[in-house]
Amino acid sequence: MSGSGKSTALKAFEDMGYFCVDNLPIALLPEFLSLTENASRNPTKVALVMDVREESFLDQYRSIFTQISESGFHLEILFLDSKDDVIIRRFSQTRRKHPLLPRGDIKEGIRLERERMRGLKEVADKVLDSSNFNVHQMKRTIFDLYSPRNRLDKLVIHLLSFGFKYGVPADANLVLDVRFLPNPYFQPGLQALSGCDEKVKSFVLNNDDSRQFMKHTRNLLEYLVPRYKREGKSYLVIAVGCTGGRHRSVSIIEWLKDIFVEAGEEVIVTHRDLNLEG
């Protein structure tokens, strides 16, 4: 979406060593990839911004994306989005005009763009809502999602802890609520610590409810993950929430991280609300 932070995201990819191109015409993509294959210094990671500024993009992206995937390239679609009021504010601050309605109402431009981009958003591998991000947070999120990855053609399991008081992550595929577990917040000496500390982990994980939860959760994920891989999914976002996102959810995510790393999975960990309270 226009105003969702595409330029900032592209700069982050550039800082990670990606070969970056903004607004490449979709019809030139196969030829562009062919040229990179034949170049003496072959870039293995390429980041491209494509959007409604290029009129033929929405008409041609399905067939061309299929063509290049069948040619052996790994293609991943990161769809950047933001709330309407945030997009309006960003356009107002930069005094830019909406690309679909350069002389018209920004709200109408956003509505038209959402309508046209709906199909692309539905097939995207990852949808990232930048509504609450500043420039630095946007760059950090892109780094967190892409810099640790060894292979782009392998399922990435994004483990995300959060606090329900701050809202459920919009991009989560699976959400687990651990507010039923004993809360370290009310224990002397533990409130100021986080779920990454061994004392908190021990308190959260070493009780009958936690052991039963971990047993059933592990069985569920051992069943689901291979099936997501079989479907060809690129991202699996597993979100675990407690009240504030500082203790129980963090400890459970750290436990899940160890499980997946031991199994050889590609793992990204984000503790979204760890520093927001206490």
N, C-alpha and C positions, 0 to 999 in steps of 0.2 A: 504494500500500500504506500502511496505517496505520503511522505511525512512520517514514515515509520522508522527511519534511521538507516536507510540503505547505504548512504555515503559513509556514515560512521562504521557500519559493519564492514564495508569494503576496505576501509583503512586498517581495520583490525586484521583482516585476512592478509593484507599486504605486509603488515608487521610480522606476521607468522611465516612469511616467505612464499605465499601463494602468488602466482601470476594473475594479476587482476585486470579486468576490463569492465568499464561502465557503459551500459546501453549498447551492447553489441547487437546488431540486427540478427534476428533469429535465423534468417535464411543463410547467414554466413557462418553459423556455428559449426556445421560439419567440415567446411573448408578450413576454418580456423583450427579445429582439432587435428585435422590432417597435417597442417603446417607445423603444429607443435610436435607431432610425432616425428616428422622428418628433420626437425631442427637439430643442430649439433649439440645444443644445450637443451635437452628435452625437459620442459617443466612437468613434474608429475602431479602437481596440485594447482588447479586453476579455479578461480572464483569469478563469476560473471554476474553482473546486475542486469536483469531484464524486467521490464515493466510496461505499463500502458503508454509510455512515451513513444514506443515503437509500435506503430499501428498494426502491423501484421503479426505481432507476437502472439496474441491470444488466438488467432486463427490457425497458426502453424505449429505451436509448441508441442502439441501431442504427437503429431507425426514425426517431427524432427527429433524430439526426445527419444521416441521409440527407435528411430533409425540409428542414433549414436549409441544407444544402449546395446542394440543388436550388433554393433560394430566392435563391442568389447570394452567400451568406456564405462566406468562407474559414474552414474549421475545421481546427484543428491539435491533435492529441492528444499531450500530453507525459505519459508514464507514469513516475511516480516509484517506484523500487524500492529495496530494501536487503536485505542478508543477514539471515537469521533471527536469528542471535545478536546482531546490531547492533540490530534492532528490539526484541528482548527487553530488551536493556540500556537502550535509550531509554525503554521503558515503565516499567522499574524505577526509572530516575532521576527520571522525572516523576510516578511513582505513579499513572499513568493505567491505566484498564482497557480491554481490547480491545473495540471496538464490537460485534463479533459474539458475544463470550462475556464479558459484563460480570462474571459471577460464576464464570467457569471458567478453564481453563488457557490462558495466553497462547499457548503453542506450538500448541495446537489451534485457537485463533482465527486464527493466522497461516496454518495449513494450510488452513482453510476459506476464508480470504480469497484465498489464492493460487489455489485451485481455482476460485472464482467469478470472479476477475479475469483468468483466463488468456486468454479470448477478447478482452478489451479490450486487453491487453498485446500480443497478436499483431497487432492492427490499428493500434497506436499509430504515429505518425509518428516519435517519438523516445522511446527508453527511457533514463532517466538513473538510474544506480545511485549512491546517495548514501552507501554504506557507509563510505567513507573520508573523508567530508566533515565538517568542523565547520560551524557556522552561517555563518561568514564565507566559507569556501570554497564553500558551497552558493550563497550570494548571488552570489559572483563568477562562478560557473559559469552561473547564469541570466542574469546581465548579459552574459557573453561570448557566449551563444547567441542572445540576443534583442535587445540594445540596438543592435548595428551594422546591423540589418536594415532595408533601405529598403522592401521589399515582402514581406509575409507569404505571398503567393500564388506566390512564385517559389522554385524549388529552391535550397536552401542547401547549399553544399559546405563541410563542416567538415573542415579539414586539421589533423591531429593527429600530432605527433611524440611518441615514447615510448621508454623503455628496456625491453628484454626482461627485464632483471634485476628490474624492478618490476612485471611482468605485462602481458599484452596487453589493450588496452582492450575491455571487454565489448560496447560498442555499435558497434564498427567494422563497416562494410559491406565494406570492402576493406582488407586488411593487406599491406603491402609490407615485406620484410625486406632492409635494406641493410647488413647486417653483413659482406657480402663486399667492400665498398668499402674502400680504404685508410683507416686510422684515424688521425685527427689527434691522438688522445690520446698517441700515442707519438712525436710530432714536437716537437723543442725549440721553445719559444715559442708552441705552439698549445694545449697541454693546458689552460691556465688560461682560454682563450678559449671562446666558444660558436660554434655553427653559424650564428649571426646575424652574426658578424664576417666582414669581407670576406676576411681572410687564410685563415680556415677554409673559407669557401665556395670560394675559389679552389683550395685543396688538394683538397677533396672532389669538386668538379665537373669539374676540368680534368685528366682522365685517360681513357684509352680505355674502361675498364669503365664509368665513370660516364656517358660520352657515349652508349655503347650502351644502358645502362639508361634514360637519359632519353629517348632516341629511342623505345624500345619502350613505355615507360610512357606517353609522350604519345600514341602511336598507340592504345594500349589505352583510355585515358580519352576520347579523341576519339570512339571507337566507343561506349563505355558511357554517357557522360553524357547524350547525346540520348535514349537508350533509357530511362534512369531518368526523364527528364522526361516522355517519352511515357506512362510507366506512371502518372504523377501523383505521384511520390515528392516529399516535402517536404524530406527531409534525406538527404544522402549523406555518410557519415563515411569519409574516406580516412585511414587510419593508417599511418605510416611509422616503423619501429622500427630502432634500432641497439642496441648493448649497454647503454649508460647513458642514452641519450636526450638527449645534450648536444651532440654534434657532427654526425655524418653525417645522422641523421634530421632534425635541425633544418635543416640546409642544403638537403636535398632538399625539405622542406616549404616553405621560403622560395622555392625555385625554382618549385614547383608554384603557390604563391600568385601569383607574377608572371604565370604562364601563364594562370591562370583570371581574374585581374583584367583582364588585357589583353583577354580574350575577353568581358568584361562580365558575368561570373558573380557571384552573391552569395556571398562567401567569408568564413568565420570561421577564424581560426588559433589553435590552442592548442599550446603547447610544454609538455606535461604534466610532464615530469621534468627540465626544463632546470636547475632550481636545487637538485636533490637530490644532486648530487655535484660534486666538484671545487671 
